[in-house]
Amino acid sequence: MRRLRLLCSVLVFHALVPAQVPVPRKPKLVVAIVIDQFRYDYLTRFRKDYNAGLAKMLEGGAVFTNAHYKQMPTVTAVGHSIIMSGAMPSVSGIAWPVRGKFDAIFCRNVLIYFDRPTQHRLLSRLAGLLKPEGFPFVGHSSPATKSSSPTWKT
């Protein structure tokens, strides 16, 4: 009877006290690769073409197949800061819309994807963010390099 009580006590004790789980070691290095405009399905669609780097990361790294973050618009700096920190713009301070005036604005190889009226609307908005002595950097095919641009000096 004594042995039965002892056995029951040991079983109850083990059932109530959680087992000690070893704490995983912190990684020495975290590598995050973000490829803008690289759709997830490209990882599986072209899988046979990947060797070395991408193949090694796909086999031994963490791959998130259904990852989303609640941020609009999906501008690069905001998105990358969310991916790396997990913090939304209200916490990290990296946010859009951008406030203030800038010394330079780079808008190269972007305007060619829009029609002329949209290019002019975009340039007008960007001109409002540029300091009076600021420098706009645009591609040679943009309307800002033509005399038809009402807002940016050529």
Residue, then its C-alpha position, 0 to 999 in steps of 0.5 A: m500500500r505504501r508503494l502504491r501511495l508513493l507511486c501515485s504521489v510521484l505520478v501526480f508530482h510529474a503531472l503537475v510540475p512542467a518539465q524543464v525545456p532547454v532554452p534554445r540558443k540565440p542565433k549569432l546571425v540572422v540573414a533576411i533576403v527580401i527581393d522586391q517584386f519577386r513573387y513567392d510562387y517563383l520559389t517553387r515554379f523555378r525551384k529546379d533552377y536554383n542551386a547553391g545560395l537560394a537552394k541552400m536557404l530553401e532547404g535549411g532556412a525558414v521559408f514563410t509561405n503565407a506571410h502578410y503584414k498590414q501596411m498600405p502602401t507597401v513602400t520599400a522602407v516601411g515593408h523592410s522595417i516591418i519584416m526585420s523588426g516586426a514593428m509597425p510604422s507607428v512603433s518603428g517611426i519608419a512611415w509613409p507618407v513622408r513629411g518634410k522637405f528633401d534635399a534630393i529626390f530620386c525618381r529614375n526609371v519609374l516615370i516611364y511606366f506611367d502615362r503623361p498625365t500621371q507623370h505630371r501629377l506625380l512630379s507635381r506631388l514630388a515637387g512639393l516635397l523638394k526644398p527650393e534649392g533641392f535636386p530632383f534626379v529623374g530619368h532622361s525619358s521623364p517629362a521633367t527633362k522636357s520643357s513641358s514640365p510646369t513644376w520641375k526646373t530642367 
